Amino acid sequence: MLRLLKSAIWILAAYKWGDWRNYKKYYPTILFMISGDLVYQFLTYDYPLWELSDPLLNATLTTLLMVFINWPASV
């Protein structure tokens, strides 16, 4: 539940302070961060660095939530 709340806060912050007119300038960085994190998650699937425990989401859904919402919003 907390991860969903954090993602909602990221979305609201990106909506308010995001540079939406120049999104094409940041697009390669967003793709690099997403692809890098997905490759990392794929290579270390059996040996995670930390446990992601959430009663509503399993580790895979939590990772996908972070990859597709938090990373692009942070860029």
Steps between C-alpha positions, in 0.01 A plus 500: 500500500783737583662446160175587325477819705859590416432443131194724517715771660760460220226539239362814666847651537584425136171655390562816702875555451570303184645666191234371264591726208848352472422135567679397179826620652461261796359203309837324440586528870164353598549207262855445628386490863208267425705261289790501745277418795313229310826336391626515858178344630515228236863410570464495878151350524614201708740706712323822603694770677211563740152362569206706383208405719161655447172331594326614179782464246758230449863584424452492122206740503682728743800510268285571196322776689831662587639456148206640306378769740770612742801505265336698217344739750836560665668588170 
